[in-house]
Amino acid sequence: MADILNVPVEELLKTEPIVINMTNSHGPNVSGTNNHNFPTELLGKFTEQFEARFTALERSNERFMDMIEKLIKTKG
């Protein structure tokens, strides 16, 4: 997503809301003040990709937590 929006990954990890300004010809521009005509179809694709990745990370986290709990039980 950072590559597509041409912004650093850190910018997407900030806790402030992300607003995308599509007013220049060089691609999307992330800012805190303007939100102009971001294509709904593209936003939907970003949302789907984000949700799929988030779900995969949740599953990985659950597996890691299960492994940690098993290790604690075997050592305890």
N, C-alpha and C positions, 0 to 999 in steps of 0.2 A: 504494500500500500504506500509506503514511504517513497519507493521508486516511482510509482505512478504519479504521486502528488508532487514529486520533486522536492521533498522536505527531509530533514534528518529524522531518523527513527525516534530520537529523543523528543522531538516535537509532538509526535503522536502519543507518547507515553505521559505527557503532562496531564495534570488533573483538571486544568481549565477546559471549557468547551472548545472544540475544534470548529472553526468556521472557515469555509472554503470560498475564496474569492475567484471567480472565473472571468475577471474583467480584462486580463492581458492576453496577448497572443502566444505567450511562451508556456502555456499550460497552467494548471491550478496553482493557486498561491494561498497558503494558510495564513490567516491573520485573526486578530481578535475583534475586528470591528465590522467587517462587511460580509454579506452573504448574498451573492448574485447568481441566480439562475443555474444552480448546480443540477445537472441532468439527473432526474429521478431514477432512470434506469441504471445509471452508473452507481448512484448511491445504493440502490438495491443490491447490486453485485458486490459492492464493498461490504455491505451489511451481511450478506450471505457468507462471504469468505471469512469475515471476522467471526461470525457465529460458529462456523464449522471449525475454525482454528481454536476458538475458545472451548468448544466442546471437547476437542481432541486433547487440549491441555488439561481440562478438568479430569478426563479419564486417566491421563498419565499421572496426574497428581494423586488420584485415588489409588492407583497401582503402587506408587512410591510409598504412600502412607501405609498401605497394607504390608508392604515389604518391611518397612521400618517397625511396625507393630509386631510382626513375626520375629524379627531379629531381637527386639526387646524382650519378648516372651522367652525365646530360646536362651538368652544370656541371663535372664532373671531367675 
